[in-house]
Amino acid sequence: MVNIYIYANGKKCKLPVNPAQIECAREGDNQSVNIVGYGERTIIQRPKLRTIPLDGEFPRYEQDSYNAKNSYFHMPKWYISFFEGWQSSLQAGRLICAEYSIDMTVTLEAFSYVREGGTEDVSYVMTLKEYVPMTVQQIAIKTSSSSGKKTATKTQTTARTNTSAKVAVGSNVVVSGTLYKTSRKNGAGKTLKNYKGKINLQAMGAKCPWHIVTPAGAYLGWVEDKAVKLA
């Protein structure tokens, strides 16, 4: 049996029901440049940090088939409090799944949940991201004996910013594509064309990362990245 543990804020959480899959996505960060007389060339950079999208449910009632039983099993509100508290703590946590050789420090990038109609179960979508702590290099300042001036050598790194508008949770978008029941691209439904809706959930790294709702907030389904554009 596969067991997934998350440690954060001094607490231990064992997911009661395993997600259908555990996907570790890692993108490159290479840059393409065009050099006059030579054409396109690639500047190889370190890859981006890994992301792990997870979606599943927090059931209201315990069953023998669940991973978390007895003292490990909690009410849905306990799990919601655990993950929202972790996200507010501004601290990294730890994801461990021995069966898949996963043991990594992570941050909680996104967490959303939906209370299922007609039941007391709660469905959730979260995105974990690999965390690597930053190291600060100290700079030595030397004073010249002849001039008395202080000199220092330092390296300044300017963060890259992108001022262009991007699709995000809360964006009003135009959707042209197929709706799916899950972010894993399962359960194809109807196809929309130039439909004006809104994004209420994001599953980073998933095949269908955006969840669409109507302007009134009614749920429609998950879509691929290429199916949405800003309205």
CORDA-V753373 format. One line per field, one symbol per residue. ss: DSSP state (H for helix, E for strand, - for the rest). phi: phi as a letter, one per 20 degrees, with the letter a starting at -180 (. if undefined). psi: psi as a letter, one per 20 degrees, with the letter a starting at -180 (. if undefined). Layout:
# CORDA-V753373
ss->???
phi->???
psi->???
This chain:
# CORDA-V753373
ss->----EEEE--EEEE--------EEE-----EEEEE---EEEEE-------EEEEEEEE-----------HHH---HHHHHHHHHHHHHH---EEEEEHHH-EEEEEEEEEEEEEE------EEEEEEEEE----------EEE------EEE-------------------EEEEEEEEE-------EEEEEEEEEEEEEEE-------EEEE-----EEEEE-HHHEEE-
phi->.edddcdalmddcdffcfffbcdddcdecfddcddgncnfcdefdfffffccecbabdffdfcffffeclfeecfgfffffffffffeflcfccdcbffdldbbecdeebbcbceffncdfceccccdcgdcfeddefdedddffedmeecbdbdddeffcceffcfbfnfecddcreecfcfemdmfdfddcleecbedbcdfnefdfdddcfgeoffdqecfffecbff
psi->pppoqppqkjqppophpqqhqopoppqrkqqpqoppihbpqpoprqqrqqqoppqbqoqhqqqhiqgordiiprqhhggghghhhghiikqqapppnhhjlpnqprqohqpqqppppirjqpqqpqpqpppoqqpppqpppqpphgijqpqqpqppppppqoiqqqprpiqprppnapqqhrijkqmpbrpqokpobqpiqpnpirhnippprrhijppgaqrrhiiqqp.
